[in-house]
Amino acid sequence: MAKVIVITSGKGGVGKTTTSASFASGLALKGFKTVVVDFDIGLRNLDLIMGCERRVVYDFVNVVQGEATLHQALIKDKNCDNLYILAASQTKDKEALTQDGVGNVIDELSKDFDYIVCDSPAGIERGSFLALYFADEAIVVTNPEVSSVRDSDRILGILSSKSKRAVEGKSKIKAHLLVTRYNPERVENGEMLSVKDIEDILRIPLIGVIPESTDVLQASNTGVPAINLKETIVSEAYWDVIGRFLGEDKELRFVNAPRKGFFQRIFGGGN
Amino acid sequence: MSLLDMFFGRKKISASVAKERLQIILAHERGSNALGEIEQSPSWLPQLQQELVDVVAKYIHIDKEALKVHIEKRDNLELLEINVTLQDKGENNVSNKKTS
């Protein structure tokens, strides 16, 4: 039986797809058979972030509607043998997914994979509801910013009341907090919510902090998941997330600003 | 922020304001959020709502969506709130609250 993990947030643009791509790649590189599924019907982007956009022939909706087999629609990742991608449809509308249809696909994937990573769209409509409905665990991606934190709280409410586990009265979905686009200098200046602030508000355990970095744009430009950009702090931070998810004890890194020199401290700059 | 900025008060510490605002709004939303409360709401609530709609609709023309029933627990008191919005005459609001 596979474990189903939803990458969700409520708010758009916080790093769900970046996280889905890196998280799935990390699990696969650790040796687990992993599939990452794009639930953003009509606005697919996971294929671009994974660098497989030219190899999409059949998509998730084709499989749900019986127009293609799962085997035909799964795209094998170019870097990793254990990793497969199921793209969202770009032409159909978001109502094309049904709860039973998605359930059948998840069941079938469960037979072959260790982990099913569901990349949720923004919002709280059908696509994001179905992305979280079958989840065993959730990674709630949050930016240190008021609207993102509020939307995350709303998603946590939905996870604990509307998901399959909640409806069937099973044990609760295990939710993890992932803070992304974190800028330690701005936090030290009191201009940005700290990790501690966000933990205090959302009250779920932290799985990692991804610092704001220009490397993320480099990654998406080239279609390489950020975790694969060697020797960058973003990659290191995502590897820490993978480690913690798999039960390793990893100390929190990249949450403190580098020490400034004497002149910088007096006159500012270097931010 | 440099020491000079701090000295002249050029930047405000806004993170603490953000935290405080979030704590207040989320405490409010968690309390009144139907999504979060749904598992605790009694099973007869939808039926009550349906029957109330039927009764009110006998006398006044109302939309099915215009009648809202909400149950809330506050410490040792339960509050049943029935809210009927009458659309025909603008923004008239008839509400009836009962405690049990």
Interface residues (C-beta under 8 A of the other chain):
Chain A: E145 V146 V149 R150 D153 R154 G157 I158 S160 S161 K162 A166 V187 N189 G190 E191 M192 L193 S194 D197 D200 I201 Q264 R265 I266 F267 G268 G269
Chain B: M1 S2 L3 L4 D5 K11 I13 S14 A15 S16 A18 K19 R21 L22 Q23 I25 L26 E29 R30 N33 L35 G36 E37 I38 E39
